[in-house]
């Protein structure tokens, strides 16, 4: 799979066959040292609603975690999100080195046969602001 070279998003149907519990799903992107990177994932909850404001239940039957690995396959410090009570995870960091990074989505639990996963990546190139100093008498 070719790495994303800009900001990207992916929509992925997931099931216990193509993404079993206890495994990772990967997507790739490139970044330069100093780039600001934000990655988020979101997936559907399981809701039983007869009307928009009338739900019998709305629960999370799938639990996913999000992490990012650097070009040397090491976890990026601080780029791990593993909450258990919502249907999204978010990480952001400044790229510690230049190269191809790996978005790692880990499936912790799935009490349903399928779901839909969205992955969004925003990469902002580093901005240099010159520092101008002036001597004051």
C-alpha positions in Angstrom: 0.0 0.0 0.0 1.4 3.4 -1.0 1.8 5.9 1.9 -0.2 9.0 2.0 2.0 12.0 1.2 -0.5 14.7 2.3 -3.5 14.9 4.6 -5.7 11.9 3.9 -8.7 9.9 5.0 -9.8 6.3 4.7 -13.2 4.7 5.1 -12.9 0.9 5.8 -15.6 -1.7 6.3 -14.3 -3.9 9.2 -15.4 -7.3 10.3 -14.1 -10.1 12.5 -12.9 -11.8 9.4 -10.9 -9.0 7.8 -9.8 -7.4 11.1 -9.9 -9.9 13.9 -9.9 -9.1 17.6 -6.3 -8.9 18.9 -4.8 -7.7 15.6 -3.7 -4.4 14.1 -4.9 -2.6 10.9 -2.3 -0.3 9.4 -2.3 2.7 7.1 0.9 4.6 6.1 1.9 8.2 5.6 5.1 10.2 5.2 6.2 13.0 7.3 9.3 15.2 7.7 11.0 15.9 11.0 9.1 18.7 12.7 5.8 18.2 10.9 2.7 18.5 13.1 0.6 15.4 12.7 -2.9 14.6 14.0 -4.6 11.3 13.5 -8.1 10.3 14.5 -10.3 7.3 14.1 -14.0 6.9 14.6 -16.5 4.0 14.2 -20.2 3.4 14.6 -21.9 2.7 17.9 -24.8 0.2 18.0 -28.0 2.1 18.5 -31.6 0.9 18.6 -33.7 4.1 17.9 -37.3 4.2 16.8 -36.9 8.0 16.3 -34.0 10.4 16.3 -34.7 11.3 20.0 -36.0 8.0 21.2 -33.3 5.3 21.6 -33.7 2.1 23.6 -30.0 1.8 23.8 -26.8 3.2 22.2 -23.8 1.1 23.1 -20.2 0.5 21.9 -19.9 -3.1 20.7 -16.4 -2.5 19.2 -13.4 -1.1 21.1 -10.5 0.2 19.1 -7.2 1.8 20.1 -4.9 4.1 18.0 -1.2 4.4 17.9 1.5 5.6 15.5 4.8 3.9 14.8 7.8 5.9 13.5 10.0 4.9 10.4 12.0 2.6 12.7 8.8 0.8 13.8 9.1 2.3 17.3 6.0 3.8 19.0 6.0 7.6 18.7 6.1 9.0 22.3 2.6 10.2 23.3 1.0 9.0 20.1 -1.2 6.3 21.7 -4.9 6.6 22.6 -6.8 3.8 24.3 -10.0 5.1 25.9 -12.8 2.6 26.4 -15.9 4.8 26.7 -16.3 6.5 23.3 -16.3 5.7 19.6 -13.2 7.7 18.6 -9.5 8.0 19.4 -7.2 11.0 18.7 -3.4 11.5 18.8 -1.2 14.4 17.8 2.5 14.9 17.8 5.5 16.5 16.1 7.2 14.1 13.9 10.6 13.1 15.5 12.2 12.1 12.2 11.7 12.0 8.5 10.2 8.9 6.8 7.2 6.6 6.5 5.0 6.3 9.6 2.5 3.6 10.3 -1.0 4.4 11.8 -1.8 1.3 13.9 -5.4 0.6 14.9 -5.7 -2.2 17.4 -9.0 -4.1 17.9 -9.5 -4.9 21.5 -13.1 -6.1 21.4 -15.9 -6.8 18.9 -19.3 -8.0 20.2 -20.7 -7.5 16.7 -19.9 -9.0 13.3 -19.1 -5.8 11.5 -18.6 -2.1 11.7 -17.2 0.8 9.7 -14.0 2.6 10.5 -13.0 6.1 9.5 -9.3 7.2 9.7 -8.3 10.9 9.2 -4.8 12.2 9.0 -3.8 15.9 9.0 -0.1 16.7 8.4 1.0 20.3 8.6 4.5 21.1 7.3 6.7 22.9 9.7 6.7 26.6 9.6 9.8 28.6 10.2 9.3 32.1 11.6 12.5 34.1 11.5 13.7 35.5 14.8 14.7 39.1 14.3 16.5 40.7 17.2 17.4 44.4 17.4 19.9 45.9 19.7 18.4 48.6 21.8 20.7 51.3 23.2 
